Amino acid sequence: MIIISIVSAGLVMTLSNTSQSLATNETLQQATQYAQACAERATAIRKDQGFDWFANNNFTCGNNPSGFTYSTAASNPKLVGNIYTNQGACPNGINCRDINITVTNGSVSSSITIMLADY
């Protein structure tokens, strides 16, 4: 009886941890999908409004999905020697801007950084 109780308690703890892990993974997947949708919105604005729109406007992803929060930040890569310090190198003579998108739900977050180029 004692052995069965100990084994049962271990199984209950294992199933509980698995359930919590699955919920966290589902939230992370949703956050990643929302971040991807926001990145697609940024590229659509780049296509429709042009590169200069990002220099003169604050980019937002729109309304926050239920339970999630968007955070966006735009920056220009800085040239140090021959290397850009942000996400990647922007070709010589072309202006670039990094857009960092973070979607958060509690302690779970997903981030995407895209580079837009003025070509």
C-alpha positions in Angstrom: 0.0 0.0 0.0 2.9 2.4 0.9 4.7 1.6 -2.4 1.6 2.2 -4.4 1.1 5.5 -2.7 4.6 6.6 -3.4 4.4 5.6 -7.0 1.0 7.3 -7.4 2.3 10.5 -5.9 5.3 10.5 -8.3 3.0 9.9 -11.3 0.7 12.8 -10.2 3.7 15.2 -10.0 5.0 14.1 -13.4 1.6 14.6 -15.0 1.2 18.0 -13.3 4.6 19.2 -14.6 3.9 17.9 -18.1 0.5 19.8 -18.1 2.2 23.0 -17.0 4.9 22.6 -19.7 2.3 22.0 -22.4 0.5 25.2 -21.4 3.7 27.2 -21.4 4.6 25.9 -24.9 1.2 26.7 -26.2 1.5 30.3 -24.9 4.9 30.6 -26.5 3.6 29.3 -29.8 0.8 31.9 -29.7 3.2 34.7 -28.8 5.4 33.7 -31.8 2.5 33.7 -34.2 1.4 37.2 -33.0 5.0 38.4 -33.4 5.2 37.0 -36.9 1.8 38.6 -37.8 3.2 42.0 -36.6 6.4 41.5 -38.6 4.2 40.9 -41.7 2.3 44.1 -40.9 5.6 46.0 -40.8 6.7 44.7 -44.2 3.2 45.5 -45.6 3.5 49.1 -44.4 7.0 49.2 -45.9 5.6 48.1 -49.2 2.6 50.4 -49.1 3.9 53.6 -47.4 7.6 53.4 -48.2 10.7 53.2 -46.1 10.6 56.8 -44.9 7.3 56.1 -43.1 9.2 54.4 -40.3 11.4 57.5 -39.8 8.4 59.7 -39.3 5.9 57.5 -37.5 5.7 55.2 -34.5 5.2 51.6 -35.7 2.7 49.6 -33.6 1.2 46.2 -34.2 -2.3 47.3 -33.4 -4.5 46.2 -30.6 -3.1 43.7 -28.1 -4.6 40.2 -28.4 -6.3 39.0 -25.2 -3.7 38.3 -22.5 -0.8 39.4 -24.7 1.2 42.7 -24.9 3.0 44.0 -28.0 6.2 45.9 -27.7 8.0 47.4 -30.7 11.2 49.4 -31.1 12.8 50.8 -34.3 16.5 51.5 -34.6 19.0 52.3 -37.2 22.0 49.9 -37.4 25.2 51.7 -36.5 28.3 51.3 -38.6 31.5 50.5 -36.5 34.4 50.1 -38.9 33.0 47.9 -41.6 30.5 46.0 -39.4 27.0 47.0 -38.4 26.3 46.4 -34.7 22.7 45.4 -34.9 21.1 42.4 -36.6 23.1 42.4 -39.8 25.1 44.4 -42.3 23.3 46.9 -44.4 24.8 47.1 -47.9 26.8 50.2 -48.6 24.8 53.1 -49.7 21.5 51.7 -48.5 19.6 52.9 -45.4 18.3 50.2 -43.1 16.2 50.1 -40.0 15.7 47.3 -37.5 12.3 46.7 -36.1 12.2 44.6 -32.9 8.9 43.1 -32.0 8.3 41.4 -28.7 5.0 39.7 -27.6 4.6 38.9 -23.9 2.1 37.0 -21.9 3.1 36.8 -18.2 6.6 35.3 -18.1 6.5 34.0 -21.6 7.7 36.2 -24.5 8.7 35.9 -28.1 10.8 38.3 -30.1 11.5 38.9 -33.7 13.8 41.4 -35.3 13.4 42.3 -39.0 15.6 44.6 -41.0 13.9 46.9 -43.5 16.0 48.4 -46.3 15.5 51.6 -48.4 16.1 50.3 -51.9 
